[in-house]
Amino acid sequence: MPAWFQGRGGRPGGYCHRQLLDAIRYLVAGGISWRAMPADFPAWARVYAFFRRWREHGLIAEFHDRLRGKVREREGREAEPTAGIIDAQSVRAAATVPAASRGYDGGKKVPGRKRHIVTDTLGLLLAIAVTAANIGDRDAAAGLLMRLRRLHRDITLVWADGGYTGSLVGWCRDKLALTLEIVKRTDDMTGFVVLPRRWVAERTFAWLMNSRRLARDYETLPATSEAMIRWSMVTRMSRRMARPRAAGRH
């Protein structure tokens, strides 16, 4: 809360937070550049300063996580999850992405960055890390799962695909007291098959791609990419909260 609002002096803000929030959501959804902000919103420099302040001070993460807890409770779940799904997605990077934080995913044949996420069983975001695309899933998973364990102490089980097999399973069990369960395709599966649990994280990636700013990575800093993803999920969760409840649900 600003100091002037608490009677401690300072200059009142020129714009209300709702205007700034709506401007950021518009940018993420429409895929526009900061300087292309429509005149109906505050000046782009003010909106960007607000975005950067929320990113640097962890306010967007806090806002996102509080909203996620409200959505879970509305769906009849506990605010804190006990299980999650981990997955990764490679996306092409724009020319604005520096060479130091981009790479080439040889498996997917994608030059750019990779988004590593853990979701709950509703597909809501629990943890995220954006890396260069040449970083392996297992290499990024160790740090991501450590962060997940620190943020969500109730989680005991995480589902993953075959890319996370190997020593990571034992490391999670011994170091994090976490069960990493691999959900694999069987030999008799051909073509597209919806696999148990894994489809949840894949659906979350599909949600993110509906935000045009996330169709590829345009951000100079990986931390900015992570913030953009959280803003995209904030929009989806707020819409979910605004929907009328189905008849018979409490």
C-alpha positions in Angstrom: 0.0 0.0 0.0 1.5 3.4 -0.9 2.6 5.7 1.9 0.3 8.5 0.9 -2.7 6.2 1.3 -1.7 5.6 4.9 -1.3 9.3 5.7 2.5 9.1 5.7 3.1 11.7 3.0 4.2 11.2 -0.5 2.6 12.0 -3.8 -0.7 10.3 -4.7 -0.6 7.9 -7.6 -1.8 9.3 -10.9 -3.7 6.2 -11.9 -5.6 3.6 -9.9 -4.2 0.1 -9.8 -7.2 -1.3 -11.6 -6.3 0.8 -14.7 -2.7 -0.5 -14.6 -3.8 -4.1 -14.0 -6.2 -3.9 -17.0 -3.5 -2.4 -19.2 -1.0 -5.2 -18.4 -3.7 -7.9 -19.0 -4.5 -6.2 -22.3 -0.9 -6.3 -23.4 -0.5 -10.0 -22.5 -3.7 -11.0 -24.2 -3.2 -9.0 -27.3 0.5 -9.5 -27.8 1.2 -5.8 -28.4 4.5 -4.0 -27.6 4.7 -1.7 -24.6 4.8 1.4 -26.8 1.7 0.3 -28.6 -0.5 0.7 -25.5 -3.8 2.3 -26.5 -4.5 5.9 -25.3 -7.5 4.6 -23.3 -4.9 3.2 -20.8 -2.3 5.1 -18.8 0.9 6.0 -20.6 3.0 2.9 -21.5 6.0 4.0 -19.4 3.8 4.2 -16.3 2.3 0.8 -17.0 5.7 -0.7 -17.6 7.1 0.8 -14.4 4.2 -0.8 -12.5 4.8 -4.1 -14.2 8.5 -4.0 -13.4 8.0 -3.0 -9.7 5.5 -5.9 -9.2 8.0 -8.3 -10.9 11.1 -7.2 -8.9 9.3 -7.2 -5.5 7.5 -10.5 -6.1 4.1 -8.9 -6.0 2.8 -10.6 -9.1 3.8 -14.0 -7.7 2.0 -13.2 -4.4 -1.1 -11.9 -6.2 -1.1 -15.0 -8.5 -0.7 -17.4 -5.6 -3.5 -15.8 -3.5 -5.9 -15.9 -6.4 -5.0 -19.6 -7.1 -5.9 -20.4 -3.5 -9.3 -18.7 -3.9 -9.9 -20.6 -7.1 -9.0 -24.0 -5.5 -11.3 -23.3 -2.5 -14.1 -22.3 -4.9 -13.7 -25.7 -6.6 -14.1 -27.4 -3.2 -10.3 -28.1 -2.8 -7.9 -27.1 0.0 -6.0 -23.9 -0.8 -2.7 -25.8 -0.7 -2.3 -28.8 -3.2 -0.9 -32.2 -2.3 0.0 -33.3 -5.8 1.3 -31.7 -9.0 2.3 -32.4 -12.6 5.6 -31.2 -14.2 6.2 -30.6 -17.9 8.2 -28.4 -20.2 7.5 -26.5 -23.4 9.9 -25.0 -25.9 9.0 -21.8 -27.7 10.7 -19.7 -30.4 12.4 -16.6 -29.2 12.2 -13.2 -30.8 15.2 -11.2 -31.9 14.9 -9.2 -28.6 16.0 -12.3 -26.6 19.8 -12.1 -25.9 22.0 -15.0 -26.9 23.0 -15.7 -23.3 19.5 -16.8 -22.4 18.4 -18.6 -25.6 19.4 -22.0 -27.0 18.3 -24.8 -29.4 16.1 -27.7 -28.4 17.4 -30.5 -30.6 14.5 -32.8 -29.8 11.8 -30.4 -30.7 13.9 -28.5 -33.2 13.0 -25.2 -31.6 15.4 -22.3 -31.2 14.6 -20.1 -28.2 13.6 -20.7 -24.6 11.9 -23.4 -22.6 9.1 -23.0 -20.0 9.3 -25.5 -17.2 6.1 -25.6 -15.1 4.5 -27.5 -12.2 0.7 -27.4 -12.0 -1.8 -28.7 -9.6 -4.5 -31.2 -10.7 -6.7 -28.4 -11.8 -4.0 -27.1 -14.2 -3.3 -24.0 -12.1 0.4 -22.9 -11.9 2.4 -23.8 -8.8 6.0 -23.1 -10.0 7.7 -22.0 -13.1 11.2 -21.5 -14.5 12.1 -20.1 -17.9 15.5 -21.3 -19.3 17.4 -21.5 -22.6 15.8 -24.2 -24.8 18.9 -26.3 -24.7 18.6 -26.9 -21.0 17.4 -30.5 -20.4 14.1 -31.2 -18.6 15.8 -33.1 -15.8 18.5 -30.5 -15.3 15.9 -27.7 -14.9 13.5 -30.0 -12.8 15.9 -30.3 -9.8 15.8 -26.6 -9.1 12.1 -26.2 -9.9 11.1 -29.1 -7.6 13.2 -27.7 -4.8 11.4 -24.4 -5.2 8.1 -26.3 -5.3 8.9 -28.1 -2.1 9.8 -24.9 -0.4 6.7 -23.1 -1.5 4.2 -25.9 -1.1 5.1 -28.1 1.9 2.0 -30.3 1.6 3.0 -31.7 -1.9 4.1 -35.3 -1.7 3.5 -36.5 -5.3 4.4 -35.2 -8.7 3.6 -36.9 -12.0 6.0 -36.5 -15.0 6.6 -37.9 -18.5 9.4 -40.2 -19.6 11.8 -37.3 -20.0 12.2 -37.1 -16.2 13.3 -40.7 -15.7 16.7 -41.7 -14.2 18.5 -40.5 -11.1 16.0 -37.6 -10.6 13.4 -40.0 -9.3 15.7 -41.2 -6.5 17.0 -37.7 -5.8 13.4 -36.5 -5.3 12.7 -39.3 -2.9 15.9 -38.9 -0.9 16.4 -35.2 -0.9 12.9 -33.8 -1.1 10.8 -36.6 0.4 8.8 -36.3 -2.8 7.5 -39.1 -5.1 8.1 -38.5 -8.7 5.9 -40.8 -10.6 6.6 -41.3 -14.3 3.6 -41.7 -16.6 4.8 -43.4 -19.8 3.4 -44.3 -23.1 3.1 -48.1 -23.6 4.5 -49.9 -26.6 1.0 -50.5 -28.1 0.1 -46.8 -28.2 0.1 -45.3 -31.7 -0.7 -41.7 -32.7 -2.2 -39.1 -30.3 -3.2 -40.6 -26.9 -4.4 -38.7 -23.9 -2.2 -39.9 -21.0 -3.4 -39.9 -17.4 -2.4 -36.8 -15.4 0.0 -35.5 -18.1 -2.7 -33.9 -20.1 -3.4 -31.5 -17.3 -0.1 -29.7 -17.7 -0.4 -29.9 -21.5 -3.7 -28.1 -21.3 -2.1 -25.4 -19.2 0.4 -24.8 -21.9 -2.5 -24.5 -24.4 -4.1 -21.9 -22.1 -0.9 -19.9 -22.1 -0.7 -20.0 -25.9 -4.1 -18.2 -26.0 -2.3 -15.1 -24.8 -0.6 -13.7 -27.9 2.3 -12.2 -25.9 3.2 -15.8 -25.1 3.0 -17.3 -28.6 6.7 -16.8 -28.6 9.2 -15.4 -26.1 9.7 -11.6 -26.7 11.3 -10.8 -23.3 14.9 -9.7 -22.6 14.9 -11.3 -19.1 13.7 -14.8 -18.3 12.2 -13.3 -15.1 10.0 -11.1 -17.3 8.8 -14.2 -19.3 7.9 -15.8 -16.0 5.9 -12.7 -14.9 4.1 -12.6 -18.3 3.0 -16.2 -17.7 1.7 -15.4 -14.2 -0.2 -12.5 -15.6 -1.8 -14.8 -18.2 -2.8 -17.2 -15.5 -4.2 -14.3 -13.4 -6.5 -13.4 -16.2 -7.7 -17.0 -16.6 -8.2 -17.5 -12.9 -10.1 -14.2 -12.4 -12.5 -15.1 -15.3 -13.0 -18.5 -13.6 -13.8 -16.8 -10.3 -16.3 -14.4 -12.1 -18.2 -17.3 -13.6 -21.5 -18.1 -11.8 -21.4 -21.4 -9.9 -23.1 -24.4 -11.4 -26.4 -25.3 -9.8 -26.1 -27.6 -6.8 -22.4 -26.6 -6.1 -21.5 -24.9 -2.9 
